[in-house]
Amino acid sequence: MDLSDAGSTHPDAKPGARGAAKIRRLIADQQCFGLGAKAFHDGAERTLGRVSGPAAEPARIDVHSLSEDFRLDPDASWRLLRALLAGGLLLSAGPGSYRPTARFREYAQAKVVMPLTRARAKDLLDGVRKVAARVNANWTRNPYQIRLILVSGSYMSRTQRLPEVSLWLILRRRNEVRARREDRMSKSDAMRQIAAALRELSSFLIVRVAQDRQGVPRPFGVVFEADDDFPDSTHSWERFREWGASISRRLSLK
């Protein structure tokens, strides 16, 4: 279950792969529809400003205006137009004319940020463990506790600059829920509350829920294990930190 609506997804992902996630940020060293993230954002911002400004007639988006707004030659403008149509950022508004979708506006209004350093990502995972422990100990009105938190994706690679940190929650029913019947949460609301608490640490955290480890893309690492069910949780975390340190050592030797 994807609960990552406060984060961003890969800028070249297909609409179906993005789901309902909103574009809040673009990573500076990534590509967006064949252009660098900043160049694409600036061009989209110029287009949006032009078509949204006061005018007697609506401003057109066509291959020529894309060439001017994105500072591209004709061939590159045609490639961009095809990519925007395929990606659902533009819709036809008549022969040779197009209009922006809500997705186009999200790109134009997003922030362009530098990627996350691995050192900062490790600090975030320390914060994730603290939040998870607090949820399990104190959130007695939420019907769920966090059984496991796993990290996958770019964090498990050797790269030192990360576009995001992908977390997977495996939850369990709390033994006792201290809430009046009228205040009890639905399953989806309870999960979203937990995910939101983790996402508050950083917009770089992408949070999803899995039923078990089999539903998590490999490779993955264990970030958090509930102490009462998993007595070796401290050792698991230490092994995970040692793995991360070994990756850093190998990179420093190159």
Secondary structure, 3 states (H helix, E strand, C coil): CECCCCCCCCCCCCHHHHCCCCCCEEECCCEECCEEHHHHHHHHHHHHHHHHCCCCCCCCECHHHHHHHHCCCHHHHHHHHHHHHHCCCEEECCCCCEEECHHHHHHHHCEEECCEEHHHHHHHHHHHHHHHHHHHHHCCCCCEEEEEEEEEHHHHCCCCEECCEEEEEEEEECCCCCCCHHHCCCHHHHHHHHHHHHHCCCCCEEEEECCCHHHCCCCCEEEEECCCCCCCHHHHHHHHHHHHHHHHHHHHCC
